[in-house]
Amino acid sequence: MSAAVYEFIKLVLFIVFVTNLYACIYFAIDKYYYEQQGGFYQQGFLWLNGSYALGNLDIIQTFGDSKSYIYALFWALQTARTCGYGVATPKNYV
């Protein structure tokens, strides 16, 4: 295997790792505030209970944790590959 192919594979694996890390962090922050149901929850600042892309439905109640993480992974991938947030936008200040 040539050095260029090895470097490319290493780069792709690094991007996958970082994207998953960001998705975990993004999901954990909103999940924490979702479970507390404090000010961010009541004001609709959490993507877990009011995603514009999914018609403001409660993602946790509708899909559960595993699919909610996949949605967070979609957000992280979209943000990593573009200059903006697109359809999945963060709704809280964190």
C-alpha positions as CSV (number, residue, x, y, z in Angstrom):
1,M,0.0,0.0,0.0
2,S,1.4,3.4,-1.0
3,A,2.0,6.1,1.5
4,A,-0.6,8.3,0.0
5,V,-3.3,5.7,0.4
6,Y,-2.3,5.1,4.0
7,E,-2.4,8.8,4.7
8,F,-5.8,9.1,3.1
9,I,-7.2,6.2,5.2
10,K,-5.7,7.8,8.3
11,L,-7.4,11.1,7.5
12,V,-10.8,9.5,6.9
13,L,-10.6,7.6,10.2
14,F,-9.6,10.8,12.0
15,I,-12.6,12.6,10.6
16,V,-14.9,9.8,11.6
17,F,-13.5,9.8,15.1
18,V,-13.8,13.6,15.5
19,T,-17.3,13.6,14.0
20,N,-18.5,10.9,16.5
21,L,-16.9,12.8,19.3
22,Y,-18.8,16.0,18.4
23,A,-22.0,14.1,18.0
24,C,-21.6,12.5,21.5
25,I,-20.9,15.9,23.0
26,Y,-23.8,17.5,21.2
27,F,-26.2,14.7,22.2
28,A,-25.0,14.6,25.8
29,I,-25.5,18.4,26.3
30,D,-29.1,18.4,25.0
31,K,-29.9,15.1,26.7
32,Y,-28.8,16.5,30.0
33,Y,-31.0,19.6,29.6
34,Y,-33.8,17.5,28.3
35,E,-33.8,15.3,31.4
36,Q,-33.7,18.4,33.7
37,Q,-36.6,20.0,31.8
38,G,-35.5,23.4,33.0
39,G,-35.4,26.7,31.3
40,F,-33.9,25.5,28.0
41,Y,-36.5,22.8,27.7
42,Q,-39.5,25.0,28.5
43,Q,-38.3,27.7,26.1
44,G,-37.8,25.2,23.3
45,F,-34.1,25.7,23.0
46,L,-33.3,22.0,22.7
47,W,-33.2,20.1,19.4
48,L,-34.4,17.0,21.2
49,N,-37.8,18.5,21.9
50,G,-38.2,20.8,19.0
51,S,-36.2,20.2,15.8
52,Y,-37.2,22.5,12.9
53,A,-36.1,19.9,10.4
54,L,-38.6,17.3,11.8
55,G,-41.5,19.6,12.4
56,N,-40.8,20.5,16.0
57,L,-41.6,16.9,17.3
58,D,-40.1,15.5,20.4
59,I,-37.2,13.4,19.1
60,I,-36.6,11.4,22.3
61,Q,-40.2,10.4,22.8
62,T,-40.7,9.6,19.1
63,F,-37.4,7.9,18.2
64,G,-35.6,7.0,21.5
65,D,-31.9,7.5,22.3
66,S,-30.3,5.5,19.5
67,K,-32.0,7.3,16.7
68,S,-31.5,10.6,18.5
69,Y,-27.8,10.0,18.5
70,I,-27.9,9.3,14.8
71,Y,-29.6,12.7,14.3
72,A,-26.8,14.2,16.4
73,L,-24.3,12.4,14.2
74,F,-26.0,13.8,11.1
75,W,-25.7,17.3,12.6
76,A,-22.0,16.8,13.3
77,L,-21.3,15.4,9.8
78,Q,-23.2,18.2,8.2
79,T,-21.4,20.9,10.2
80,A,-18.0,19.3,9.5
81,R,-18.6,19.2,5.7
82,T,-20.2,22.6,5.2
83,C,-19.8,26.1,6.4
84,G,-23.1,26.3,8.1
85,Y,-25.7,24.2,10.0
86,G,-28.3,23.7,7.3
87,V,-31.4,21.9,8.4
88,A,-30.2,20.9,11.9
89,T,-29.4,23.9,13.9
90,P,-28.4,24.1,17.6
91,K,-31.0,25.8,19.7
92,N,-29.3,26.5,23.0
93,Y,-26.3,28.7,23.9
94,V,-24.0,25.8,24.8
